[in-house]
Amino acid sequence: MPFNRFSCLLLLILTVRSTPSFSQSAAPAFHCIDSLLKAKSSKPFNGVIIIAKEGKTLYENQNGSPVPGQKKLFKETDQFVIGSISKQITAVLVLRELDKKRLNLRDPIRKYLPELEMPWADTVTIHQLLTHTHGITALNEPLAYPAGTKFNYSAIGYQLLAKIVAKTSGKSFPELSNELFITCGMENTFDSNLKKHKRLVNGYIEKEDGKLHLETSPLKDFTPAATFISTARDLVLWNTSLHSGKLLSPETYQLMITPYATRQHAFLGKTDYGYGPTVTTTDGLLQIGQTGYIPGFVSMDYYFPKTKTSIIMLENTAWSLDDLSKTFSYHLQALKFLKEALLK
Protein backbone atom coordinates (compact mmCIF):
# COMPACT_ATOMS: atom_id res chain seq x y z
CA MET A 1 0.00 0.00 0.00
CA PRO A 2 1.44 3.40 -0.91
CA PHE A 3 2.30 5.84 1.86
CA ASN A 4 -0.55 8.29 2.48
CA ARG A 5 0.86 11.36 4.17
CA PHE A 6 -2.51 13.16 4.35
CA SER A 7 -4.07 10.29 6.31
CA CYS A 8 -1.15 10.36 8.74
CA LEU A 9 -1.48 14.10 9.28
CA LEU A 10 -5.22 13.73 9.92
CA LEU A 11 -4.56 10.94 12.42
CA LEU A 12 -2.02 13.12 14.22
CA ILE A 13 -4.42 16.04 14.47
CA LEU A 14 -7.35 13.96 15.74
CA THR A 15 -5.30 12.02 18.26
CA VAL A 16 -3.23 14.75 19.83
CA ARG A 17 -6.35 16.83 20.47
CA SER A 18 -7.79 14.16 22.69
CA THR A 19 -4.78 12.76 24.55
CA PRO A 20 -2.69 14.76 27.03
CA SER A 21 0.44 12.65 27.59
CA PHE A 22 3.38 12.65 25.23
CA SER A 23 3.46 8.87 24.97
CA GLN A 24 -0.15 8.87 23.81
CA SER A 25 0.18 11.87 21.52
CA ALA A 26 3.27 10.37 19.89
CA ALA A 27 1.53 7.06 19.09
CA PRO A 28 0.02 8.28 15.80
CA ALA A 29 3.43 9.69 14.82
CA PHE A 30 4.92 6.25 15.33
CA HIS A 31 2.13 4.74 13.25
CA CYS A 32 2.82 7.22 10.47
CA ILE A 33 6.54 6.47 10.58
CA ASP A 34 5.74 2.75 10.36
CA SER A 35 3.63 3.41 7.29
CA LEU A 36 6.35 5.59 5.78
CA LEU A 37 9.08 2.97 6.20
CA LYS A 38 6.95 0.05 5.06
CA ALA A 39 5.48 1.71 1.98
CA LYS A 40 6.56 0.07 -1.26
CA SER A 41 9.12 2.18 -3.08
CA SER A 42 11.78 1.77 -5.74
CA LYS A 43 14.04 3.73 -3.36
CA PRO A 44 13.22 2.38 0.11
CA PHE A 45 14.60 3.44 3.47
CA ASN A 46 17.42 1.07 4.40
CA GLY A 47 18.50 1.53 7.98
CA VAL A 48 17.39 2.05 11.58
CA ILE A 49 15.41 4.61 13.57
CA ILE A 50 15.04 5.22 17.29
CA ILE A 51 12.89 7.74 19.15
CA ALA A 52 13.69 7.99 22.85
CA LYS A 53 12.56 10.10 25.78
CA GLU A 54 14.93 10.70 28.72
CA GLY A 55 17.15 7.96 27.29
CA LYS A 56 14.38 5.35 27.19
CA THR A 57 13.31 3.98 23.83
CA LEU A 58 9.72 4.79 22.85
CA TYR A 59 9.96 3.66 19.25
CA GLU A 60 12.54 1.57 17.41
CA ASN A 61 12.37 0.15 13.92
CA GLN A 62 14.56 -1.04 11.10
CA ASN A 63 13.93 -1.58 7.44
CA GLY A 64 15.96 -3.30 4.79
CA SER A 65 19.25 -5.09 5.26
CA PRO A 66 22.94 -4.29 5.82
CA VAL A 67 23.31 -5.45 2.21
CA PRO A 68 20.37 -3.91 0.33
CA GLY A 69 18.08 -6.51 -1.18
CA GLN A 70 19.12 -9.34 1.10
CA LYS A 71 16.96 -10.84 3.85
CA LYS A 72 19.47 -10.45 6.68
CA LEU A 73 18.15 -7.89 9.16
CA PHE A 74 19.99 -5.08 10.88
CA LYS A 75 21.16 -5.69 14.45
CA GLU A 76 21.28 -3.12 17.23
CA THR A 77 25.09 -3.24 17.22
CA ASP A 78 25.42 -2.58 13.48
CA GLN A 79 27.56 0.52 13.02
CA PHE A 80 27.17 3.40 10.56
CA VAL A 81 29.34 6.33 9.55
CA ILE A 82 27.45 9.28 11.06
CA GLY A 83 28.51 12.19 8.84
CA SER A 84 28.22 15.70 10.28
CA ILE A 85 26.84 14.43 13.58
CA SER A 86 30.57 13.95 14.19
CA LYS A 87 31.03 17.71 14.50
CA GLN A 88 29.17 18.00 17.80
CA ILE A 89 31.42 15.30 19.25
CA THR A 90 34.52 17.25 18.22
CA ALA A 91 32.95 20.45 19.58
CA VAL A 92 32.35 18.79 22.96
CA LEU A 93 35.99 17.72 23.11
CA VAL A 94 36.99 21.34 22.50
CA LEU A 95 34.55 22.66 25.11
CA ARG A 96 35.74 20.13 27.70
CA GLU A 97 39.21 21.58 27.22
CA LEU A 98 37.65 25.00 27.81
CA ASP A 99 36.11 23.75 31.06
CA LYS A 100 39.59 22.56 32.08
CA LYS A 101 40.94 26.06 31.27
CA ARG A 102 43.38 24.68 28.73
CA LEU A 103 42.21 26.96 25.92
CA ASN A 104 40.32 30.15 25.19
CA LEU A 105 37.77 30.26 22.39
CA ARG A 106 38.81 33.79 21.36
CA ASP A 107 42.50 32.93 21.06
CA PRO A 108 44.08 32.95 17.59
CA ILE A 109 44.87 29.40 16.57
CA ARG A 110 48.56 30.20 16.12
CA LYS A 111 48.81 29.94 19.92
CA TYR A 112 48.01 26.23 19.71
CA LEU A 113 49.27 25.37 16.23
CA PRO A 114 52.50 27.38 15.75
CA GLU A 115 53.45 25.14 12.82
CA LEU A 116 50.79 26.75 10.61
CA GLU A 117 52.56 28.83 7.97
CA MET A 118 49.85 31.18 6.70
CA PRO A 119 49.38 34.63 8.30
CA TRP A 120 45.70 33.93 8.98
CA ALA A 121 46.73 31.71 11.90
CA ASP A 122 47.26 34.97 13.80
CA THR A 123 43.67 36.14 13.27
CA VAL A 124 41.44 33.05 12.99
CA THR A 125 40.08 32.00 16.40
CA ILE A 126 38.81 28.74 17.86
CA HIS A 127 35.34 30.31 18.00
CA GLN A 128 35.47 30.88 14.24
CA LEU A 129 36.55 27.30 13.58
CA LEU A 130 33.60 26.03 15.62
CA THR A 131 31.11 28.27 13.82
CA HIS A 132 32.36 27.86 10.21
CA THR A 133 33.17 31.56 9.99
CA HIS A 134 36.96 31.23 9.59
CA GLY A 135 37.36 31.62 5.82
CA ILE A 136 39.96 28.85 5.50
CA THR A 137 39.77 26.83 2.29
CA ALA A 138 43.17 25.11 2.42
CA LEU A 139 46.13 25.22 4.79
CA ASN A 140 48.41 26.81 2.20
CA GLU A 141 45.90 29.27 0.71
CA PRO A 142 44.82 32.78 1.78
CA LEU A 143 41.45 33.18 3.47
CA ALA A 144 38.43 33.29 1.17
CA TYR A 145 37.11 36.23 3.25
CA PRO A 146 38.17 38.06 6.42
CA ALA A 147 37.80 35.76 9.41
CA GLY A 148 34.47 36.18 11.19
CA THR A 149 32.68 38.01 8.39
CA LYS A 150 30.89 35.15 6.60
CA PHE A 151 29.63 31.60 7.09
CA ASN A 152 30.94 28.76 4.94
CA TYR A 153 30.17 25.20 6.04
CA SER A 154 33.35 23.12 5.83
CA ALA A 155 35.33 20.23 7.26
CA ILE A 156 38.74 21.86 7.52
CA GLY A 157 37.90 23.91 10.61
CA TYR A 158 37.02 20.77 12.54
CA GLN A 159 40.19 19.05 11.35
CA LEU A 160 42.12 21.93 12.91
CA LEU A 161 40.06 21.72 16.10
CA ALA A 162 41.09 18.07 16.43
CA LYS A 163 44.75 19.11 16.21
CA ILE A 164 44.19 21.80 18.84
CA VAL A 165 42.63 19.48 21.44
CA ALA A 166 45.40 16.96 20.83
CA LYS A 167 47.89 19.71 21.70
CA THR A 168 46.05 21.00 24.77
CA SER A 169 45.23 17.56 26.19
CA GLY A 170 48.50 15.82 25.37
CA LYS A 171 46.53 12.91 23.89
CA SER A 172 45.81 11.85 20.33
CA PHE A 173 42.39 12.76 18.99
CA PRO A 174 41.30 9.08 18.66
CA GLU A 175 42.39 8.42 22.24
CA LEU A 176 40.65 11.51 23.55
CA SER A 177 37.39 10.73 21.76
CA ASN A 178 37.49 7.11 22.90
CA GLU A 179 37.70 8.25 26.53
CA LEU A 180 34.67 10.47 25.93
CA PHE A 181 32.65 7.57 24.54
CA ILE A 182 33.57 5.42 27.53
CA THR A 183 32.27 8.20 29.79
CA CYS A 184 28.96 8.06 27.92
CA GLY A 185 28.75 4.26 27.96
CA MET A 186 28.98 4.17 24.16
CA GLU A 187 30.55 0.79 23.53
CA ASN A 188 30.05 0.75 19.76
CA THR A 189 31.30 4.23 18.82
CA PHE A 190 34.82 4.85 17.54
CA ASP A 191 37.20 6.98 15.58
CA SER A 192 37.83 4.82 12.53
CA ASN A 193 41.58 5.30 12.98
CA LEU A 194 41.45 3.10 16.10
CA LYS A 195 40.23 0.24 13.89
CA LYS A 196 38.11 -1.13 16.75
CA HIS A 197 34.84 -1.13 14.86
CA LYS A 198 33.75 -4.69 14.13
CA ARG A 199 30.20 -4.30 12.80
CA LEU A 200 30.46 -1.38 10.38
CA VAL A 201 28.01 -1.91 7.53
CA ASN A 202 28.97 -0.99 4.00
CA GLY A 203 27.52 2.12 2.39
CA TYR A 204 25.85 2.24 -1.01
CA ILE A 205 25.16 5.11 -3.41
CA GLU A 206 22.88 5.44 -6.40
CA LYS A 207 24.75 6.05 -9.65
CA GLU A 208 23.75 7.08 -13.16
CA ASP A 209 22.25 3.69 -13.92
CA GLY A 210 19.70 4.15 -11.12
CA LYS A 211 21.16 1.25 -9.13
CA LEU A 212 22.96 1.11 -5.79
CA HIS A 213 26.72 0.60 -5.88
CA LEU A 214 29.11 -0.17 -3.04
CA GLU A 215 30.93 2.90 -1.74
CA THR A 216 34.54 1.82 -1.40
CA SER A 217 36.10 4.72 0.53
CA PRO A 218 33.76 6.29 3.11
CA LEU A 219 36.46 6.50 5.81
CA LYS A 220 38.80 9.16 4.51
CA ASP A 221 40.63 11.11 7.19
CA PHE A 222 37.70 13.37 8.08
CA THR A 223 36.79 11.87 11.47
CA PRO A 224 36.49 15.16 13.42
CA ALA A 225 34.04 16.53 10.84
CA ALA A 226 32.24 13.54 9.36
CA THR A 227 33.44 9.98 9.89
CA PHE A 228 32.92 8.88 13.46
CA ILE A 229 31.35 5.41 13.55
CA SER A 230 28.37 4.75 15.82
CA THR A 231 25.00 3.05 16.34
CA ALA A 232 21.53 4.47 16.86
CA ARG A 233 21.42 3.26 20.46
CA ASP A 234 24.82 4.76 21.20
CA LEU A 235 23.64 8.12 19.87
CA VAL A 236 20.75 8.01 22.34
CA LEU A 237 23.38 7.63 25.06
CA TRP A 238 25.27 10.54 23.54
CA ASN A 239 22.25 12.83 23.57
CA THR A 240 21.36 11.85 27.12
CA SER A 241 24.90 12.45 28.39
CA LEU A 242 25.38 15.74 26.57
CA HIS A 243 22.02 17.33 27.30
CA SER A 244 21.75 16.17 30.92
CA GLY A 245 24.93 17.99 31.96
CA LYS A 246 27.23 15.00 32.21
CA LEU A 247 29.83 16.27 29.74
CA LEU A 248 29.99 20.05 30.08
CA SER A 249 29.52 22.67 32.76
CA PRO A 250 26.14 24.46 32.57
CA GLU A 251 27.80 27.65 31.34
CA THR A 252 29.77 25.89 28.63
CA TYR A 253 26.75 23.88 27.51
CA GLN A 254 24.87 27.14 27.03
CA LEU A 255 27.74 28.40 24.88
CA MET A 256 27.41 25.27 22.76
CA ILE A 257 23.69 25.71 22.04
CA THR A 258 23.78 29.47 21.46
CA PRO A 259 23.18 30.41 17.80
CA TYR A 260 26.18 32.24 16.34
CA ALA A 261 25.87 31.96 12.57
CA THR A 262 23.14 31.37 10.00
CA ARG A 263 23.23 29.25 6.86
CA GLN A 264 20.75 28.97 4.03
CA HIS A 265 20.72 25.18 3.99
CA ALA A 266 20.14 23.32 0.72
CA PHE A 267 17.03 21.51 2.00
CA LEU A 268 16.46 22.71 5.58
CA GLY A 269 16.15 26.41 4.82
CA LYS A 270 17.43 29.00 7.28
CA THR A 271 19.52 27.16 9.84
CA ASP A 272 21.33 28.56 12.89
CA TYR A 273 24.57 27.03 14.16
CA GLY A 274 25.96 26.78 17.65
CA TYR A 275 29.24 25.10 18.49
CA GLY A 276 28.82 21.87 16.52
CA PRO A 277 25.05 21.29 16.23
CA THR A 278 22.38 23.37 14.59
CA VAL A 279 20.05 25.20 16.97
CA THR A 280 16.56 25.84 15.62
CA THR A 281 13.37 27.05 17.29
CA THR A 282 10.04 26.48 15.51
CA ASP A 283 6.77 27.53 17.16
CA GLY A 284 8.58 27.65 20.50
CA LEU A 285 10.06 24.17 20.10
CA LEU A 286 13.85 24.11 20.42
CA GLN A 287 15.59 21.51 18.26
CA ILE A 288 19.32 20.73 18.63
CA GLY A 289 21.30 18.46 16.32
CA GLN A 290 21.88 17.89 12.63
CA THR A 291 21.66 15.78 9.54
CA GLY A 292 24.78 14.16 8.12
CA TYR A 293 25.96 12.80 4.81
CA ILE A 294 29.10 10.96 3.83
CA PRO A 295 29.16 8.85 0.64
CA GLY A 296 26.97 5.81 1.28
CA PHE A 297 25.58 6.97 4.64
CA VAL A 298 22.64 9.28 5.42
CA SER A 299 22.07 10.22 9.06
CA MET A 300 20.05 12.41 11.39
CA ASP A 301 20.19 13.13 15.13
CA TYR A 302 17.95 15.74 16.76
CA TYR A 303 17.19 16.39 20.41
CA PHE A 304 14.25 18.35 21.82
CA PRO A 305 15.10 19.68 25.31
CA LYS A 306 11.50 20.55 26.23
CA THR A 307 10.49 16.87 26.30
CA LYS A 308 14.02 15.38 26.46
CA THR A 309 13.25 13.50 23.26
CA SER A 310 15.69 12.21 20.64
CA ILE A 311 15.09 11.06 17.10
CA ILE A 312 17.93 9.23 15.38
CA MET A 313 17.95 7.74 11.89
CA LEU A 314 20.94 5.99 10.31
CA GLU A 315 20.87 4.70 6.77
CA ASN A 316 23.50 2.99 4.61
CA THR A 317 21.99 3.78 1.22
CA ALA A 318 22.05 7.15 -0.49
CA TRP A 319 19.50 7.70 -3.25
CA SER A 320 18.88 10.72 -5.50
CA LEU A 321 22.15 12.52 -4.83
CA ASP A 322 21.26 15.14 -7.41
CA ASP A 323 18.59 16.37 -4.96
CA LEU A 324 19.50 16.00 -1.27
CA SER A 325 15.95 16.80 -0.16
CA LYS A 326 15.05 13.45 -1.75
CA THR A 327 18.11 11.73 -0.28
CA PHE A 328 16.87 12.78 3.17
CA SER A 329 13.16 12.41 2.41
CA TYR A 330 12.50 9.64 4.95
CA HIS A 331 14.41 11.47 7.66
CA LEU A 332 12.62 14.75 7.02
CA GLN A 333 9.16 13.19 6.97
CA ALA A 334 9.77 11.21 10.17
CA LEU A 335 11.09 14.36 11.84
CA LYS A 336 7.99 16.28 10.75
CA PHE A 337 5.66 13.67 12.23
CA LEU A 338 7.49 13.75 15.56
CA LYS A 339 7.57 17.53 15.73
CA GLU A 340 3.84 17.73 15.03
CA ALA A 341 3.25 15.44 18.01
CA LEU A 342 5.65 17.41 20.23
CA LEU A 343 3.99 20.71 19.39
CA LYS A 344 0.55 19.57 20.53
N, C-alpha and C positions, 0 to 999 in steps of 0.2 A: 504493500500500500504506500503511495507517495506521501511524503511529509506535508502536512497541512498546517502551515504556520498560523493562519487565521483562527483555526479551531483551538490551537494551543493558547493563543492570546485571549480568546473568549473564556476558556477554562480558567486561566489565571485571574482574569477580572472577576468572574463569578465566585471563585473560591476564596480569594483573599478578602473579599468584602464580608464574608461570613465567618471567618476563622481568625482568632486573635493571635495565636502563637506562631512563632516563626516556623517551627517544624511542620505545622499544619499548612501554613500559607505557602511553604516551599514545595509541598507535595505535588501540586500541578506543574510546577517548574520542572521537577524531576521527571514527571510523566512526559512533558514536552521534550525534554532532552532525550529520554528513551526513544520517543518517536523519531526524533531527528537522527539519532545514530543508527537506528534500525531501518530507516527508509531506504528502499532500493535506489542505488545510484551507480552510475558508471565511474564516479570518483568518490568512493566511500571514505568515511573517517576510519583511520587505521591507527588505533592507539588506546590510551586510557584517560579516564577523567575521575577526579575526586572532588566532592564538595564537603567541607568539614566546618564545624562550628566549635570554637574553643578547643581545637585539636582533635575533636571526635568526629569520625566519619558519619555524615548523614546520607551521602549518596556516593556510590562507587560503581563504575561500569567500564567495560572494555569492549572494543569492537575490532574485528579483523584478527590479524596474526602478525607475529614478529617478521615473518616472511609473507608479504601480501599474497593472498590467494590460497595459502595453505590452511589446513584445519587446526594446526597447533595454536593454542590460545596464549595470550599474554599472561605472565605471572607478575605478582606484586613486586618482585625483586628485579624485573627487567629494567634495564637502565637506558636512558635516552640522553642525547646531547641537548642541553637546555637553552642554547642560544643566548640572547641578551638578558635573560634572567640571571646569568652569570655576573652581570655588572653590579647588582645589588650586593652580591657576596663580596666582591672586591671592595666596594664602597664601605661595607661593614668592617672589613679588615683595616682600611684606612682610618675609619672613625674610632676603632678600638685603640689604634696607636695615638689618636688625639686624646682619648680618655686617659691614656697612660702618660700624656704630656711629652710624647716623643716627637711630635711634629705640630706645626701650625698651618692651618688651611690657607692662610694668606701669605705664606712664605713663597718666594720664587723657588722654582724647582731646582735651580742650580745649587741651592744649599744642600740638597740631598743627592743630586746626581751631577757632581762636578765634572764628570767625564763628557757631558753633553757639549758639543762644539759650537752650536749655533747661538748667536746673541740672544735669541728669544728665551733662552733658559734663565735669563736674568729678570724677565718680566712675567712670564707665564707662572701662575700660581697653582697650588694643589686644588683650590676651589674651582678654578677654571677647567682643570682636567676632569674633575667630578661632574661638572655641569655641561661639558661639551662646548665650552665657549673659549677654547684656547687658541684656535686658529692653526694648529699644527697639522700638516698634511704628510710630512715625512721628516725623519730626523735630520736630514742634510739639506732641507729646503727652507726658505724663508716662510714666515707665517702667511697664511692666505688673507688674513685681516688682523688688525690690532687686537691683541689678547683682551677678551672680555667684552668685545663690541658686538659679536654675533654668535648665533648657535649653529653648530654643524655636527650632527650626530656621527660619531666615529669610534673606531676601536683603539686607535693609537694612544689616546689619553689614558685609557685603562691599562694598556700595556706598561706605560710609564708609571702609573700608580702602583702596579705590582712590583716594579723595581724599587720604588720608594719605600714601600713597607718592608721589603726584604732588607734594605739598608737600615731602617730605623729599628727593626726587630732583631736583626742579626740572624734571621732564619730564612731559608729559601721560601719562595711563594708557595710551592706545593706543600711544604711542611707546615707552613703557617695556616693555610686553608684546611689542611687535614685536621689540625688541632681544633679549629673552629667547628668542623663537622662533628668531631667527637663530643665537643661541648653540647651540641644540639641533639646528640643521639642519632645522627644520620650515618648509618652503617653502610649505605650503598651509594654514597656521594663522594666523588674524587676529582682531583686534577688529573687529567689524562696522562700527564707526564710521570705520575707515580706508577702507572701501569698496574693498578690494583683492581681495576674494574673487570669483573668476570662475566657479567651478563648484559653487556652493551649490545643492543640490537643494531642491525644495519639500518642505514637510511636509504630511502629511494626517492628519486625525482622523476617527474614527468618530462619527457623530451619531445622533440618535434614530431615523432611518430605517434604521440598520444598515449604511449605506454610508459610504465614505471621502469626505471633503470637503477641498478645499484650505484650508490654514491661511494666512490672509492677513497675519498680523502676528506672526511668531515672533521678530522682532529688536527688541523694545522695549529701552529703555535699561537692561538688566540684565546687561551683559557681565561685570562682575567676579564675579557670582554664578551666571550661567546661560547666557550667549549667546556665548561664544567659538565660533568656527567652525574646524573641523579635519577631518582625515581619519584613518582607522584606522591607516594607516602612520605618519603624523605622531605619533600618540599612542604608538606603540611607541618612537619616538625620544624622546618626552617621558619615558616611564617609564625608559628606559635612562639618559638624562641625569640625571634626578632621583635615581634610586636607586643610581647608580654614583658619586655624589659630585661630579659636574661642576658642580652649581648651588649647593650649600650647603656650609658647613663641616661636618665630622662632628658637632660638638656641636649645631649648629643643626638639622641633619637629624634628630638624635635628639629634639629638641624637637618637631619637626613630627609625628613618628610615635608620640609618647607619648599614650596615652588620657587625656583630661581630663574628658570629659562623656559621659553615656550617654543614649540616646534609645530609646524603644520604637517602632521603625519600623513603618510600616503593613504591610509585607509581608516585612521582613527580620528582624523580632524585635528583641531587645536588640542595640543597635549602639553601639559606642564611637567617639568622635570625637577626632582629633588636631587639628592646625592645618590645616584644609582637608579631607583625606581621612578616611574611616572607617578604624579600626584594629581588626581582629578576629582573634582566635586561636581556631581550632577544632581539637581533637585535636593541638595542638602546631604547627599550620600557621598562620603569620602571613599575613594577607591585608590589603593596603593599597589603598584606592581607593574608588570609589563608583558607584552608578547615577545617572542623570540624566534628568530629564524637562522638556521645554519644549514647548508645544503643537505637535504634529506631529512631534516627534523623541524617540526613546527610546534611551538610551545606557547603556553600562556600560564601566568600565575598572578592572580589578583587577590588582595585581602581587603576586607571591609571592616574597619575598626568598630563601627557602631554596633555590629552584631557579632564581631570576632569570627567572621566567616571567610573561608578561603575557597577559591575555585581554581583548580589546576588541571590543565589538559596537556598531554604529551603525545605527539604523533610522529611516526617514523616514515611518513609518506608526504611528499610535497607536490600537490597538483597545481596546475594553472599559474605557473610562475610569471607569466606575462601580466597577471592581475592579482596582486597579493591580497586584495579583499576577498577573492575567491579562494586563494590558498588558505586563508584563515576563516573561511565562512562558517565552519562548524564551531570554532572557538567563539566567534563573535555572536552567533545565534544563541549558544548556550549561555554566554555571559549576559546577553539581553534578557533571557528568561529568568535568570537568577536575580538580576537587578530589579526587574519588575516585581518580583516577590518581596525583595528587601525593602522596596519603596512603599509597600502597602502597610 
